Amino acid sequence: MAAGGVAGLLQFLRLVGQLKRVPRTGWVYRNVEKPESVSDHMYRMAVMALMTKDKSLNKDRCIRLALVHDMAECIVGDIAPADNISKEEKHRREEAAVQQLTQLLSEDLRKEICELWEEYENQSTAEAKFVKQLDQCEMILQAFEYEELEKAPGRLQDFYDSTAGKFVHPEILQLVSVINTERNQKIAATCPPHS
C-alpha cells in the first residue's frame, strides 16, 4: 500500500483509534473502576491548551502537541513508572512506534507529527514545556475526580506527590491551587475531628 494515500490514512486513523481502548496504566494499577483511556486524557489536555490566555505561547501548536504527545501508546501501550522500564527504553519504543505510525501518511504529515512528538519529548520549546505541565495538571484533576467518584478523598495522593514542584506556568499554578484547595476541603471534611 502506498504511503500517503487514503488507505494509509484509514489505517493510521484505525491505529490511533485504538487509543480509545488503551486505559491509562496509573489508574489501572490503583484499581480505579472504569479508568479513562489515553485518548480521553489527550482530549482534555487539548481543550486545556485551547483555554490558555498566554499570548506568548503559540496556542495552535500547544493543541497539536497535546494531540500528538501520547500517540505512540496506540502501539506500545501506556508505559508507567511502575513498569520499571528505563526512560531511554521507553523513548526508543515510542520513537519506533511514531515512525511506524507516520509511515502510513504523506511526507508533510509524517514530518509534522514526528517534529511535534520530538519537540514534546525533548521539551525544546516553551509550548512543549507548557503542554508537559498540562499533562501533569490533567492527571491530578483526573485523580481528584476519581477520589470524588469513589468517595475516597485523599486515596490517590501519590499522583499529587509525583507532581510536586513541576508546575511553574502561572495559569496552571492557579488551576492546581484551586484543585488542591477543593481537594483539601473534601479530605478535611472526612477526617474525624480531633478531640
N, C-alpha and C positions, 0 to 999 in steps of 0.2 A: 504494500500500500504506500502510495506517495505521501511523504510528509507534507503537511501544509494544506492538504485537501479537506473536503467536508467530512470524509470518512475518518481522517486523522483527528479532526476537531471533535467528532462524535465520540471517538474512543477516549480522547482527552477528557471530555465532559463526563463520560461514564466513570473514568478513574477518579476524577475529582469528586464526583457524586458519592463515591464510597466514604468520603469524609463525614457524610450524614450518618454513617453506621460505624464510625470509629469512636468509641467512647473515650473521654478524657481519663487517662490512666490514674491520675492522682485521686479522682473521686472513686474509681473502681476499687483501688487499694484501701480506701477508707470506708468501704461498704455503703456508699451513698446509693439510695434507691433511685433507679432510672437516671443514671448520670448523663450529663449533657454530652453531645458529640463535639468533635473538633470543629465542624462547620458551625455549630451553634456558637461556640466561643469566638471564632473568627468573624461571624456576622456581627455580634455585638461590639467587638473591637472596631470593626469598620464603621459602625454607627457612632461609636465614641469619637473616632477620628473625624467624622463628618461634623461633630458638635464643637470642635475646637474653635476658639476665638483668637488663637495666637496667629497674628498676621505675619510673623517672622517664619512660620512653617508653610511649606507647600502642602496644603490640605489634601489636594488630589493625590499627591504622592504618598501621603500618610495612609489614605484609604487603600491605595494599591498595595502598599507594604502589609497592611493588616490582612488583606485578602490572600496574599501570597505566602506569608511567613511560615505557616504550618502546612502548606500544600503537599510537601513531600510525605506527610504522615499517611496519605492515602495508600502509599506503597510500603513504608517502613513501620507504620503504626506510631502510636504516641509513646515515645521513649521517656520515661520519668526518671528523676534522680534515684529512686529506689531500685531501678533496674540494674544499677551498678555498671552501666556502660559508659566508658570514658567520653569526655567532651569531644575528643578527636575522632573517636569511632562513630559517635552519633553524627557529627558533622560529615564524615566520609559517607555514611549510609544515606543521609538526607541529600547530600550533593549528587550522589549517583542516581537517586530517585528523581530529583529535579531534572537531571539530564535525560533520564528515561521518559519522563512525562512530556517534556518540551520537544523531544524528537518528533512528536506527533503534530507539531504546529509549524506554521510558516516561519521563515528565518527571523522576521522582525518581531513576531510574538515570542519566539524562543528566546531571543536576545533580551527582550523587555523583562520577561519573567525571571530569567537567570540573573539579570542585573539587580532586580528588586530583591530576590532571595539573598544574593551575596551582600547587598547593601545592609540588609537586616542582620544577617549572620555576623558581618564584620563590624556592625554598629558604627558605620563610617560617616553617617550624616546626622544632623540634628533631627531629621524626620525619623530615622531608624531608632535613635535613642528615645524619642517621644513614644513611638509605637511599642518599643520594648517595655516602657513604663505602663502603657495602656494594657499590654499583655498581663502584667502583674496586677494591675488595678482591677481588670475584668475578673481575674481569678479570685481576688479577695471579695469582690462584690458577689460572685457566684457562691463562695464559701458562706458568706453572710446569709444569702438566700436559702442555701441548704440547711443551715442551722435553724432558720425560721421555719422552714417546711417540716423539719424533723422535731421542732420544739425542743432543740438541744443547744441552747446558747453556749458558745464557747467551745463546742466539740471539735471544731476544725482549726484550732489555734495555731497548729504548726504551719498552716498555709500563710497566716499573718506573720509568724516569726520569720518565715523564709523571705519575706519582702522587706524586712526591717532595713531602713537606710537606702532603699532602692529608688525611692521617689524623690525627684528634685523639681520637676516641672510644676509651676505654681497652680495651674488648673487641676492637675492630677492630685497635688498635695491637698487642695481644697476638697476634692471629691473623697479622697481617702480619709480626711479628717471627719467629714460628715458620716461616712460609713462607720468609722471607729466609734464616734460619739453614739450613734444609734445602737450599734452592737453592744457597746459597754453598758448602755441603759438596760438592754434586754438581759445581759448577763447579771447585772446588779439586781434586777427585779426577780431573778430566780434563785439568787443566793439566800440562804436562811439568814435572818437578821442576827447580828452579834448580840449576845446577852450582856 
